[in-house]
Amino acid sequence: MTTRVVAGRAAVVRELRAAGPLLAALRAPVTARAPWFTAALALDDARPGGPRPVAVVVDPPGGTGAPRALATLALRGGPRLTATLLGDGLPVPAGAAPARLPARDDAAADELAAGVLGLFDRVRRAWTLRLAGLPLGDPTLRAIGRRRPEAAFANARSARLVDDLDDAGPVHRTRDPAELDRRLSALLAREPDRRTRTALRVTARLHAAIGQVEVATAADGERALLTLVDGADRRPWWSTPDVGRRTEMGAPLVSLTLRGGGPAALLSRL
């Protein structure tokens, strides 16, 4: 296996598309697939001074076929270089780990960990790597921890939003992209945070176009819930404030924070 680094929007999108078979084999959630990251890149492009997208790719022996492992990162400049997973900060369905560091097996995960750390070995100014929203037992995080024992790990228990609209009477549910597009602006006008509104609008429209968003509306036409749908997997995502927003215990989420670097130059290859 060989490891390489690519940078820039077009190159990262190519790697995400090439990783489709890997993501499908690992049953990655909607929030860890190419369409979601395409939305994240579009949002970053719209922000002045947005982050630089980078992908660390582990290729199979011979270099042909789908990658064996992949990490997509967003690098933000400043006095300290900060790296997070691409899409970090987007509004995601609570209750399950939204992020992935997809690796075909433990060997590929170890190669990916080495590739990610190698990227930062070339940074001479101060840097922080923060990987959040990952599932418990992620093999790439374990491999990074073995190589860099000073890395700080944290666990948090998530809370899942419960779809209980049917408890209050008839509900209209649809995945029709045209209907969702007609209703979306009015629904999101009730979201108080401007950046969340924008992110929801972009991600919801893109995923509605591929049949992965359901909008459920109560009989009064006011209370509504957006759900990300992938086959039998349903993840309640966002609701208008007047929905009860009942929650139940979700899966544990894992994060890693690692700091390093010194007082000199930026990545020579980016």
N, C-alpha and C positions, 0 to 999 in steps of 0.2 A: 504494500500500500504506500501511496505517496500523499503528502499533504501540501496544499498550496493556499495562497491568500489572494483574493480578488477584491477590488474596491470600485465603488461607483454604482449608481443606480442600475444601469443597463446590465453590467456584469453580474450583480447580485441577483437580479430578476432571472437571468439565464440559469444561474445555479439553482435557484428555487424551483424552476420548471424542471430541470434535470433531476432534481431530488424527488419528484412526484412519486415514483415507485417506492422509494425508501419511506416517505411519509405515509403512503398508503399501507405498506407492509406493517408499519409500527402503529397504525390506527391513530395517527396524530389528530388532535382536535381541530376544528375549523380555525381556531385562533393561532394555529401553528402551521398553517399551510400557505401556499403561494398567494391566493387571492387576498388573504388577510394582510400579508406583508406588502402586497402591491398597494393596498389602501394606506398602510403606514408610510410607505415611501412617498405616495402622493401628498399626504399631509405634511411630511417633512419638507418636501420640495416647496410647499406653499409658504413656509416660514423662513424669513430672512435669516441667514446664518444657521440653517438647520444642520443636523448631524450628518456625518459622512458614513454611508453604509459600507460594511465590509463583510465578506463571507470567508470563513475558514473551511476548506473542503478536503475531505479524505477520499481520494480516488481508489477504486479497486485495483488490484494488480493488473498491469497492462494498460491502465488508464482509460479503458472503454467500459461503457455501461453506467448505470446510476451510481452516484457517490455512496460510499460506505458510511459516511458521517458528515454532518454539516452544522456549523454554528453561524448564525447571521447576527451581526452586531451593529450598533449605532455608536459612532465615536463623536464625542462633543469636545470642542476645544476650550481654551481658557488657560488660566495659570496651571490648572491640573487637568490632564486629559481624562475624560470619564467615558467608560464603555459600558453599555447595557445591551440586553438582547433587543434586537429590532422589534419595534412594536410595543416596547415597555411603556406603560403609561396610558395606553388606549383603554377605553371602557370595555371590559370583558365580562362574560357571565361568571358570577361568583359561584363558589362551591366545588370547583374542580380545577386542577392545575392547568392554566391556559398556555403555558410555554413548554417548549421541548428543545433539547439538544440531541436531535435524532442520531442514533448510532446503531448500525446493524448488529453489533455484538460488542463484547467487552474489549476485544483487541482494537476495534475501530474507535471505541470511546476513548481508549488510552491514547491513540494517535491524535484524536481530536483535541484532547486535553493538552497534549504536547504542542499542537499547532497553535492553540489559543495562547498558551503561555509564551511560545516562541514569538508571537506577534508583539507581546509587550516587552520581551527581552531586548527588542530593538528600540525601545523608547527610553530616552535618557532624562526626560523631565518627569515630574511627579505624575502618577496615574492611579486611577481607581477602576477596578473591574467589579461590576455588580450584576450578578445573574440572579433574577428573581422569578417567582411564579412557577417553579419547576416541581415535578412530582417527587415524592419521597423515594429515595433509593436510586436517583438518577445516576447512571454509571459514569458519565463524563464529569459530574461534580465530584464523585468519589475519586476519580483519577486525578483531578486537579488538587484535591485535598491531600492525596498521597504525595504528590510532587511538591506541593507548597503547604506544609503543615501549619503555617501562620495564617492561612485563610480562615476567615470567620464564617461559620455556618449559623443559620437561624431557621427555626421552624415556626409556622403559624397555622392555626386551624381556621379554615375558611367557613363562610356561612352561605348556604345556597338559597337563592330566591325561590319561593314556592309559587307555582301558578295555581291560585285559588279563585280565579275570576268566576268559574262556573258555580261556585258556592252561593253567589249572589244573584243568579238568574241567567237568562239566555246570553250566550256569547257568540259573536261572529268571528270566525277564524279564517284567515286566508293567507296564501303565499303568493298571490298574484302580484307581480312586480308593479303593474300599472296602478293597482289600488293602493299598494303601500306608498308609492311615490306621491299619489294624490293626498294621502293622509299625513305623510311624515312631517311636513313643515309645521302643521298645526299641533301635532303631538309634541314635537321637540321644542316648540315655543314654550312649553311648560317646564323644560329643563333649565334650572337657574344658571348653570355654569356654561359660559360661552364655548370654551374649548371642548367640553364634553359634547355639547350640541353639534359642533362641527365634526368631531370624530364619529359620532353616532350617525350623522347624515351620510358621510362618505362610506363608512363600512357597511351600513344597512343597505344603501342603494346598490353597492357592488354585489353583496351577497344575496340580495333579493333577486337580482338578475340571474343568478344561478340556482334559485330555488331553495336557499338556505336561511331565509328569514320568514317567520310567521308573525303577523300582527293579529292580536286577539283584542276585540273591542266589546265592551259591555253594552247592554241594550240602551243605556243612556247616551251612548256615542262619545262619552267623555273619558271614561276609564279605559286604559289600554295597556297592553303588555307586548313587548317584542321578545321573541324567542329565536335563538339560533338552532337550526334543525339540520341534522346530518343522519339520514336514515332513521333508525329508532332512537338515536341520541338527541334529546331535547334539553336545551340549556336556557332557561329563563334568563333574560339579558338585561332589560331595562323596562321600567314601568312609569306611568304618569304618577305624580305625587299622591293622588287620591286613591290609588290601589293600596290594599292593606300592607303589601310588602312583608308578608310573613316569611321568616327564614327558618331553615333547619341546618343542622351541622353538616358541613361539607368535608372535603378531603384535606389532609395536611399539605401545606405548601412549603417548599424549601428555597432558601436563598443563600448565596455565597458572596462575600465581599473580600476583595484582595487588593492591597495597596503596594505600590513600589515606585521605582524610578528615581530620578535625580534631576539635577538642574541643567539640562542641556536641550537637545534638539527634538524635533517631532519625528514621527515615523518616516524613515527614509524612503519607504516604498509607496507612501500614500500621497 
